[in-house]
Each structure stands twice: as C-alpha cells, then as structure tokens.
C-alpha cells in the first residue's frame, strides 16, 4: 500500500520550497496517514531531492496534511537546472511512498 491508495495529492512551490498537500480519502485514511507522514519517513523517501528540513502540518478539520520541504527545488524555478523547476512532480513522488504493514505500523 502507498500514500496514493489513501489520499489525493497536490504540490506547489515558492522559491526553493516545495509544498505538498495530502488530502485523505476518509477519516480512517487520515488516521493511518497521521502515523505514516512523519518528517523522517518523508525525508528517507525523498532522498537527495530535499536538502533541507521537512515540516508536516496536520489539518484534522480537513483530514489533510500540508508538507513543506525546504531546499527542495535546487534554488527555485528561476535558478535551478532541474527538469521539474517548480516541483510539480513532488506530489507524485510522495504519493508513491510505501506505507508500513502490520506489526511495523504499531
């Protein structure tokens, strides 16, 4: 199971900061994602794409998360040589993050 099985995602950018909103499909999905979308787990999944810290803002009233990744766009859209200068693929990459199974979840 992956993040995209439980949610919808959308990404945006501002300078060298990428943000991804993860909107859970329902309350159960939100609870599960709250256990999985930890800064350390996201950093491990994103690897070298994100050079700075990652902050996760839970929004329980919306059953969503805003994930802010600093140092994620190679300097920003007007400075980077990356193919995806505005980080639109960041939501796809994050949505493919595998979720833990069974006992590993506890």
Protein Blocks (a to p, Z undefined) as FASTA:
>chain_A
ZZklmcccddddehjaccdddddfbfklmmmmmmmmgfklmmmmnmmmlmbdcdddddfk
nopaddddehklgnpjklmccfblnopmmmmmmmmpccdehjlmZZ
